[in-house]
Amino acid sequence: MSTAVAAIKAATGNKECTTSTVTRLLQLSDVEELTALFTSNREFLRPWDPVREDVFFTETKQAELVRVALDAYQGGTMVPLVILNPEGRLAGRLNINGIVHGALQSAALGYWISESENGAGLASAAVAEAADYAAQQLGLHRLQAETLVHNIRSQKVLAKNGFTRYGLAPKYLKIAGQWQDHILFQRILESEE
């Protein structure tokens, strides 16, 4: 067991990762529902995602990706969460990625919400829970997140949760088949003393 996983388990009383209201740890049992969610949101997510081959939208590929995410969780480098709507059904995903301890104590945040749940406050609530988890359970100092320049809704979610803009990364990620600029955001998690 890695030091990071030991720290996570020690901080959570040796329990699996759970948060409070709208997020929980991704599970293999989510594959069927997650595949259906990706499939039904394929066109909605297209402008915000890398180009996805048809195989991405299969249960076989989603099961593979869930296993990789859960292995990264066990390795202490990622916390893969699902976002739940009020009825308890999957509404999106949120990852705390690239967890680094040592002098950096930082991670990156990524999330998406289905088209049918957009504007319902789930992204804001999920980001709030993730930031609290990163600070309280992972002991991180900083979270970062990036958005496409024109992704105003996501920028509002980050601002609502105390993230501040700190830069612009030209041609940062290949999204929708093109290298696109991203605005960089961060939130310092530790309390100021």
Residue frames relative to the residue before (quaternion, step in Angstrom):
aa qw qx qy qz dx dy dz
M 1.0000 0.0000 0.0000 0.0000 0.00 0.00 0.00
S 0.4418 -0.7034 0.4879 0.2684 3.58 -0.86 0.95
T 0.6492 -0.5097 0.3953 0.4031 3.54 -1.30 0.35
A 0.6423 0.5326 -0.3273 0.4435 3.58 1.01 -0.82
V 0.6585 0.4857 -0.3151 0.4808 3.59 0.93 -0.86
A 0.6251 0.5290 -0.3402 0.4623 3.59 0.98 -0.78
A 0.6509 0.5074 -0.3144 0.4690 3.58 1.00 -0.82
I 0.6298 0.5236 -0.3308 0.4689 3.58 1.00 -0.83
K 0.7026 0.4694 -0.2757 0.4583 3.57 0.80 -1.02
A 0.6375 0.5152 -0.3341 0.4652 3.60 1.02 -0.73
A 0.6799 0.4983 -0.2880 0.4544 3.57 0.96 -0.90
T 0.7504 0.3684 -0.2073 0.5081 3.58 1.11 -0.61
G 0.5477 -0.6252 0.4004 0.3858 3.58 1.19 0.34
N 0.6147 -0.5923 0.3124 0.4169 3.56 1.17 0.77
K 0.4592 0.6601 -0.4570 0.3802 3.59 1.19 0.58
E 0.5928 -0.5229 0.4562 0.4088 3.53 -1.30 0.25
C 0.6340 -0.5346 0.4026 0.3875 3.54 -1.28 0.43
T 0.1765 0.7380 -0.6416 0.1123 3.55 -0.80 1.03
T 0.1748 -0.7483 0.6255 0.1349 3.52 -1.11 0.57
S 0.7279 -0.5079 0.2537 0.3844 3.57 -1.19 -0.03
T 0.9038 0.0600 -0.0125 0.4236 3.58 0.00 -1.15
V 0.8480 0.1943 -0.0846 0.4858 3.60 0.70 -0.93
T 0.7419 0.3422 -0.2342 0.5269 3.61 1.18 -0.04
R 0.0572 0.7527 -0.6559 -0.0016 3.50 -1.34 0.44
L 0.6696 -0.4984 0.3651 0.4121 3.54 -1.27 0.32
L 0.5167 -0.6173 0.5097 0.3035 3.55 -1.07 0.83
Q 0.0961 -0.7942 0.5993 0.0294 3.60 -1.04 0.79
L 0.6142 -0.5396 0.4199 0.3941 3.56 -1.20 0.46
S 0.6235 0.5533 -0.3399 0.4354 3.58 1.07 -0.64
D 0.5925 0.5795 -0.3604 0.4281 3.63 1.26 -0.18
V 0.4473 0.7481 -0.4328 0.2302 3.59 1.21 -0.41
E 0.6821 0.4899 -0.3126 0.4438 3.62 0.74 -0.94
E 0.6980 0.4589 -0.2732 0.4770 3.59 0.84 -0.97
L 0.6394 0.5270 -0.3204 0.4590 3.58 1.03 -0.78
T 0.6336 0.5229 -0.3252 0.4683 3.58 0.99 -0.83
A 0.6549 0.5008 -0.3081 0.4747 3.58 0.93 -0.87
L 0.6496 0.5174 -0.3186 0.4568 3.60 0.99 -0.80
F 0.6481 0.4979 -0.3167 0.4814 3.59 0.94 -0.85
T 0.6640 0.5193 -0.3056 0.4427 3.58 0.91 -0.94
S 0.7052 0.4575 -0.2735 0.4676 3.59 0.86 -0.91
N 0.7327 0.3831 -0.2229 0.5164 3.61 1.23 -0.41
R 0.2732 0.8101 -0.4867 0.1796 3.57 1.28 0.22
E 0.7223 0.4230 -0.2532 0.4851 3.61 0.76 -0.98
F 0.6296 0.5446 -0.3315 0.4441 3.57 1.00 -0.77
L 0.7342 0.4235 -0.2272 0.4796 3.61 0.95 -0.88
R 0.4558 0.7341 -0.4276 0.2655 3.60 1.18 -0.47
P 0.7139 0.4488 -0.3001 0.4460 3.69 0.76 -0.83
W 0.7260 0.4494 -0.2265 0.4688 3.61 1.21 -0.44
D 0.7106 0.4569 -0.2231 0.4863 3.58 1.29 -0.33
P 0.5834 -0.4893 0.4744 0.4417 3.55 -1.31 0.11
V 0.6123 -0.5087 0.4220 0.4338 3.60 -1.21 0.30
R 0.1762 -0.7953 0.5768 0.0616 3.57 -0.82 1.06
E 0.3738 -0.6980 0.5671 0.2266 3.56 -0.91 0.97
D 0.6791 -0.5050 0.3448 0.4060 3.59 -1.22 0.46
V 0.6133 0.5794 -0.3504 0.4066 3.60 1.03 -0.77
F 0.5499 0.6229 -0.3904 0.3965 3.61 1.14 -0.55
F 0.7313 0.4401 -0.2164 0.4740 3.57 1.07 -0.80
T 0.5299 0.5964 -0.4199 0.4327 3.57 1.16 0.65
E 0.5948 -0.5705 0.4228 0.3766 3.57 -1.17 0.53
T 0.6001 0.5694 -0.3639 0.4281 3.60 1.04 -0.69
K 0.6976 0.4543 -0.2712 0.4831 3.59 0.85 -0.96
Q 0.6528 0.5064 -0.3269 0.4589 3.59 0.93 -0.81
A 0.6226 0.5250 -0.3434 0.4678 3.61 1.03 -0.72
E 0.6332 0.5240 -0.3228 0.4693 3.58 1.01 -0.81
L 0.6870 0.4841 -0.2792 0.4645 3.59 0.90 -0.94
V 0.6224 0.5191 -0.3387 0.4779 3.60 1.05 -0.70
R 0.6460 0.5138 -0.3259 0.4611 3.62 0.94 -0.82
V 0.6363 0.5178 -0.3226 0.4721 3.59 0.98 -0.84
A 0.6619 0.5031 -0.3046 0.4647 3.60 0.93 -0.90
L 0.6810 0.4770 -0.2966 0.4697 3.60 0.92 -0.85
D 0.5991 0.5312 -0.3561 0.4817 3.60 1.13 -0.56
A 0.6445 0.5045 -0.3159 0.4799 3.59 1.01 -0.82
Y 0.6094 0.5366 -0.3431 0.4722 3.59 1.08 -0.69
Q 0.6714 0.4845 -0.2950 0.4770 3.57 0.90 -0.91
G 0.6739 0.4829 -0.2794 0.4843 3.58 1.18 -0.61
G 0.4980 -0.7017 0.3955 0.3214 3.57 1.29 -0.05
T 0.5887 0.6015 -0.3713 0.3921 3.61 1.20 0.27
M 0.7908 0.1697 -0.0751 0.5832 3.59 1.27 -0.18
V 0.1278 -0.7294 0.6602 0.1254 3.54 -1.27 0.50
P 0.1142 -0.8194 0.5602 0.0410 3.62 -0.26 1.26
L 0.0453 -0.8231 0.5653 -0.0300 3.56 -0.58 1.17
V 0.2753 -0.6822 0.6339 0.2389 3.53 -1.32 0.30
I 0.3228 -0.7037 0.5993 0.2039 3.51 -1.26 0.59
L 0.2030 -0.8069 0.5509 0.0646 3.56 -0.80 1.08
N 0.3925 -0.6776 0.5603 0.2698 3.55 -1.12 0.66
P 0.7282 -0.4458 0.2683 0.4461 3.66 -1.19 0.16
E 0.6632 0.4876 -0.3050 0.4789 3.60 1.19 -0.46
G 0.5563 -0.6386 0.3735 0.3785 3.59 1.29 -0.02
R 0.5230 0.6123 -0.4283 0.4100 3.59 1.24 0.24
L 0.6088 -0.5619 0.4128 0.3785 3.56 -1.20 0.53
A 0.0877 -0.7991 0.5947 0.0131 3.53 -0.95 0.99
G 0.7967 -0.1360 0.1013 0.5801 3.59 1.26 -0.19
R 0.4028 -0.6846 0.5507 0.2565 3.52 -1.35 -0.24
L 0.0371 -0.7510 0.6581 0.0400 3.51 -1.31 0.47
N 0.0688 -0.7890 0.6099 0.0260 3.56 -0.94 0.93
I 0.2050 -0.6662 0.6951 0.1763 3.49 -1.25 0.64
N 0.0806 -0.8521 0.5156 -0.0396 3.56 -0.21 1.37
G 0.8487 0.2362 -0.1259 0.4563 3.51 -1.35 0.28
I 0.1381 0.8132 -0.5508 0.1273 3.57 0.92 0.87
V 0.0087 -0.7865 0.6156 -0.0481 3.54 -0.78 1.12
H 0.1988 -0.7668 0.5989 0.1175 3.57 -0.87 0.95
G 0.5134 0.6305 -0.4664 0.3483 3.61 -1.02 -0.56
A 0.8250 -0.2183 0.1644 0.4947 3.54 -1.08 -0.73
L 0.6682 0.5295 -0.3094 0.4211 3.63 1.10 -0.58
Q 0.0007 -0.8412 0.5399 0.0302 3.64 0.89 -0.92
S 0.4984 0.6657 -0.3875 0.3979 3.56 0.86 1.00
A 0.0203 -0.7682 0.6388 0.0369 3.54 -1.34 0.28
A 0.3896 -0.6902 0.5570 0.2482 3.54 -1.35 0.24
L 0.2788 -0.7582 0.5751 0.1290 3.52 -1.13 0.75
G 0.0463 0.7738 -0.6308 0.0343 3.55 -1.04 0.86
Y 0.0771 0.8134 -0.5691 0.0931 3.60 -0.94 0.80
W 0.0022 0.7622 -0.6458 -0.0452 3.51 -1.37 0.30
I 0.2045 -0.7534 0.6172 0.0977 3.52 -1.25 0.62
S 0.5497 -0.6260 0.4404 0.3346 3.58 -1.00 0.79
E 0.6487 -0.5376 0.3760 0.3857 3.54 -1.19 0.57
S 0.6809 0.5102 -0.3003 0.4311 3.59 0.91 -0.88
E 0.7270 0.4036 -0.2323 0.5046 3.61 1.18 -0.46
N 0.4228 0.7130 -0.4682 0.3061 3.61 1.25 -0.06
G 0.8034 0.2850 -0.2242 0.4724 3.55 -1.03 0.83
A 0.5803 0.6067 -0.3679 0.3998 3.60 1.27 0.00
G 0.5777 -0.6158 0.3665 0.3907 3.60 1.26 0.03
L 0.4465 0.7148 -0.4492 0.2965 3.60 1.23 0.00
A 0.6362 0.5223 -0.3411 0.4540 3.61 0.96 -0.79
S 0.6587 0.5079 -0.3143 0.4576 3.59 0.89 -0.88
A 0.6682 0.4913 -0.2981 0.4725 3.57 0.94 -0.88
A 0.6614 0.5107 -0.3090 0.4542 3.58 0.95 -0.85
V 0.6488 0.4984 -0.3187 0.4786 3.60 0.97 -0.82
A 0.6225 0.5312 -0.3401 0.4634 3.61 1.00 -0.76
E 0.6671 0.4901 -0.3018 0.4730 3.59 0.90 -0.90
A 0.6599 0.5113 -0.3132 0.4529 3.58 0.95 -0.85
A 0.6461 0.5111 -0.3231 0.4658 3.59 0.97 -0.80
D 0.6447 0.5068 -0.3163 0.4770 3.57 0.99 -0.83
Y 0.6519 0.5127 -0.3101 0.4648 3.59 0.95 -0.88
A 0.6537 0.5209 -0.3116 0.4520 3.58 0.95 -0.91
A 0.6928 0.4615 -0.2750 0.4811 3.58 0.99 -0.80
Q 0.7786 0.4012 -0.1946 0.4415 3.55 0.67 -1.16
Q 0.7809 0.3463 -0.1809 0.4873 3.58 0.88 -0.92
L 0.7490 0.3666 -0.2140 0.5088 3.58 1.01 -0.77
G 0.3607 -0.7622 0.4706 0.2597 3.59 1.22 -0.35
L 0.3446 0.7643 -0.4855 0.2475 3.58 1.12 0.58
H 0.4494 -0.6826 0.5247 0.2386 3.52 -1.29 0.56
R 0.8271 0.0961 0.0364 0.5526 3.56 1.02 -0.84
L 0.1098 -0.7321 0.6658 0.0929 3.53 -1.25 0.65
Q 0.1152 -0.7721 0.6186 0.0893 3.54 -1.09 0.67
A 0.0276 -0.7672 0.6405 0.0190 3.55 -1.28 0.42
E 0.1846 -0.7691 0.6037 0.0996 3.53 -1.17 0.60
T 0.0703 -0.7793 0.6200 0.0582 3.58 -1.13 0.65
L 0.5641 -0.5248 0.4961 0.4002 3.52 -1.25 0.39
V 0.6347 -0.5654 0.3688 0.3761 3.56 -1.09 0.72
H 0.7559 0.3892 -0.2075 0.4838 3.60 0.97 -0.82
N 0.5242 0.6280 -0.4231 0.3897 3.64 1.22 0.16
I 0.1082 -0.8531 0.5100 0.0188 3.54 0.53 1.28
R 0.6338 0.5462 -0.3446 0.4258 3.62 0.94 -0.83
S 0.6778 0.4773 -0.2970 0.4738 3.58 0.90 -0.88
Q 0.6156 0.5423 -0.3413 0.4588 3.57 1.05 -0.71
K 0.6419 0.5135 -0.3163 0.4735 3.58 1.05 -0.76
V 0.6120 0.5390 -0.3454 0.4643 3.60 1.04 -0.77
L 0.6816 0.4831 -0.2926 0.4652 3.59 0.87 -0.93
A 0.6522 0.5108 -0.3202 0.4595 3.61 0.89 -0.88
K 0.6351 0.5377 -0.3249 0.4495 3.59 0.98 -0.85
N 0.7402 0.3981 -0.2039 0.5019 3.57 1.16 -0.66
G 0.6591 -0.5788 0.2950 0.3790 3.57 1.16 0.59
F 0.4521 0.6527 -0.4791 0.3742 3.60 1.19 0.35
T 0.1663 -0.7762 0.6008 0.0938 3.56 -1.09 0.73
R 0.5021 -0.6332 0.5017 0.3085 3.52 -1.16 0.70
Y 0.0204 -0.8205 0.5710 0.0159 3.56 -0.94 0.84
G 0.8351 -0.0441 0.0055 0.5484 3.60 1.16 0.10
L 0.3277 -0.6872 0.6080 0.2251 3.47 -1.44 -0.03
A 0.1672 -0.7807 0.5971 0.0774 3.56 -0.84 1.02
P 0.2957 -0.7743 0.5304 0.1777 3.60 -0.36 1.19
K 0.8580 0.0056 -0.0288 0.5128 3.56 -1.06 0.85
Y 0.1297 0.8673 -0.4654 0.1201 3.55 1.02 0.95
L 0.8064 0.0161 0.0307 0.5903 3.58 0.87 -0.99
K 0.4203 -0.6720 0.5431 0.2771 3.55 -1.20 0.59
I 0.0558 0.8036 -0.5765 0.1370 3.52 -0.16 1.40
A 0.8372 0.0370 -0.0786 0.5400 3.57 -0.94 0.95
G 0.7197 -0.4843 0.2367 0.4376 3.56 1.05 0.84
Q 0.7285 0.3618 -0.2336 0.5327 3.61 1.25 0.08
W 0.4772 -0.6183 0.5303 0.3298 3.55 -1.13 0.65
Q 0.0279 -0.8382 0.5429 -0.0434 3.56 -0.59 1.16
D 0.5378 -0.6147 0.4861 0.3109 3.52 -1.21 0.71
H 0.1059 -0.7798 0.6151 0.0488 3.55 -1.18 0.68
I 0.3670 -0.6743 0.5934 0.2417 3.53 -1.19 0.68
L 0.2919 -0.7674 0.5550 0.1334 3.55 -0.93 1.00
F 0.0736 -0.7865 0.6132 -0.0014 3.54 -0.94 0.99
Q 0.0229 -0.7806 0.6235 0.0375 3.54 -1.26 0.46
R 0.1049 -0.7481 0.6473 0.1023 3.47 -1.35 0.35
I 0.2991 -0.7214 0.5986 0.1784 3.54 -0.85 1.03
L 0.3102 -0.8209 0.4624 0.1266 3.55 -0.59 1.19
E 0.6680 0.5113 -0.3414 0.4193 3.58 0.93 -0.69
S 0.5294 -0.6342 0.4576 0.3289 3.52 -1.10 0.69
E 0.4450 -0.6758 0.5186 0.2762 3.51 -1.12 0.69
E 0.1093 -0.8101 0.5754 0.0263 3.54 -0.80 1.05
